[in-house]
């Protein structure tokens, strides 16, 4: 009894500390001039890498499956990118850098015709994706749209992040578990559905080739496509530079499946769609390997 109470108290204190730390960092990011965001994020990431390389083992396990051998400074650059991602994500909900987004007009035009599925991934600056895409979508797509998220264990941080994400996108969020009926309704009403589709599936899965090995992806996107006929687009936001070397945000956009007319897709079509997603994600990772860094082991066998 006493041990259980002590555990709950310790957990609550830890969760409170995490929320205060995150909110404090957000306040600092709000008052910083934009020109200091990237240098500060780089320094933050380098400090964590040098003194407290949290989850370095997971980074190495995931990096072992990259299509090419990472550069010698890959790990340091991955932590620097993560620091920059954190600082940019904590900045007020507006894009802090110029956006280069060829193909965004075609995506928005497709959304004008009805419901649309956007598949993101944990690569680049995924927290900023809603800010980059949502302002360019038609009003009805945002009005009926939904963003899918996986709730955090820290309920207080989860509520805080959920409010920020909804504000940035101008759309409500829905927890991934049991969300299929709500997502189908959103698509049927002309809304856009946004998902980060590269997490290990907890239930039904489609196995395809990803970075050179069989990998299970959730069957959710293929099921939504089958039920509604909505087109599917891959989107990823990465940190890049223009011809002069100045930083900018680059939006990678690719249509994975057009709007369906006529016959419903088969299981083979589900596999083809999932493979197209894996290929688009793999190509992004190959070009920006240091920006494929998040806190989870992608391959269960690596645990």
C-alpha positions, 0 to 999 in steps of 0.5 A, spaced: 500 500 500 505 504 502 509 502 496 504 503 491 502 510 494 509 512 493 510 510 486 503 514 484 506 520 488 513 519 484 510 518 477 505 525 478 511 529 480 515 526 474 509 528 470 508 535 473 516 536 472 515 534 465 510 539 464 513 545 467 519 544 463 516 543 457 512 550 458 518 553 460 521 552 454 515 554 450 515 561 454 523 561 452 521 559 445 516 565 444 520 570 446 526 568 442 528 572 435 527 567 430 534 568 427 536 564 434 531 558 433 536 554 429 542 556 432 539 555 439 536 548 437 543 546 434 546 547 441 541 544 445 541 537 441 549 538 441 549 538 449 544 532 450 548 528 445 555 530 449 552 529 456 546 526 456 545 522 449 538 519 451 535 514 447 542 513 443 541 506 443 534 506 439 537 511 434 543 506 433 538 500 432 534 504 427 540 507 423 542 500 422 537 499 417 538 506 413 539 504 406 546 507 406 552 507 411 551 514 415 556 519 415 561 519 421 558 525 424 551 522 423 549 521 431 551 528 433 547 531 427 541 527 429 541 530 436 542 537 433 536 536 428 532 533 434 534 540 438 532 544 432 525 540 431 524 541 439 525 549 438 521 550 432 515 546 435 515 550 441 515 557 437 508 560 436 503 556 432 506 559 425 511 557 420 518 560 423 522 559 416 520 560 409 516 554 406 518 551 399 512 546 397 512 544 390 505 540 389 501 543 394 497 546 389 495 539 386 494 537 393 489 543 395 485 542 388 484 534 390 482 536 397 477 541 393 473 535 390 472 531 397 475 527 402 483 526 402 487 522 406 494 525 408 500 520 411 505 523 414 511 520 418 516 521 424 521 524 419 523 531 419 519 536 422 513 532 423 510 537 429 510 542 424 506 539 418 499 541 420 502 548 420 505 547 413 499 544 410 492 546 413 492 553 411 492 551 404 487 547 404 479 549 403 475 551 408 470 545 408 477 540 409 479 543 415 472 544 418 470 536 417 478 534 418 481 530 423 488 529 426 490 522 428 494 522 434 497 517 439 496 519 447 502 520 451 502 516 458 503 523 461 496 526 461 498 533 463 503 534 457 498 530 452 492 535 454 497 541 453 500 538 446 493 536 444 491 543 444 497 546 441 496 541 435 489 543 434 490 550 434 496 549 429 492 545 424 485 549 426 482 542 426 480 537 432 484 531 434 482 524 435 486 518 439 488 513 434 484 507 438 477 506 435 478 512 431 476 509 424 468 510 424 470 518 426 475 518 420 470 515 415 465 520 417 470 526 416 472 523 409 465 522 407 463 530 409 469 532 405 474 533 411 482 531 411 484 526 415 492 526 417 495 520 420 503 519 422 503 512 419 510 509 420 509 507 427 508 499 429 501 497 428 498 494 434 492 490 430 491 489 423 497 490 419 500 490 412 507 487 411 511 490 405 519 492 404 521 498 408 529 500 408 530 493 405 527 488 410 520 486 411 516 491 415 509 491 418 505 497 417 498 499 420 492 497 415 488 503 417 490 507 411 488 502 406 482 500 410 480 508 410 481 508 402 477 501 401 471 504 405 471 511 402 475 511 395 479 517 398 485 519 395 492 518 399 497 523 399 504 522 402 507 529 406 513 530 410 516 537 412 524 537 412 529 542 414 533 544 408 537 550 405 536 554 399 541 555 393 544 561 398 545 556 404 539 560 408 535 555 411 528 553 409 522 548 410 521 543 404 515 540 404 515 533 400 509 531 397 507 525 393 500 522 391 500 515 393 493 513 390 488 517 386 481 518 388 477 512 386 472 511 381 468 505 380 470 498 383 473 497 390 480 496 391 482 489 393 487 486 398 493 487 393 491 494 392 492 495 399 499 492 399 501 496 393 498 502 397 502 501 403 508 499 399 508 506 395 508 509 402 514 505 405 517 507 398 516 515 399 518 515 406 524 511 405 526 516 399 525 521 404 530 518 409 535 516 404 535 524 402 535 526 410 538 520 414 539 525 420 532 527 420 529 520 421 530 520 429 524 519 434 524 515 440 521 509 438 524 502 436 521 501 429 523 494 428 520 490 434 526 485 433 531 490 435 528 490 442 
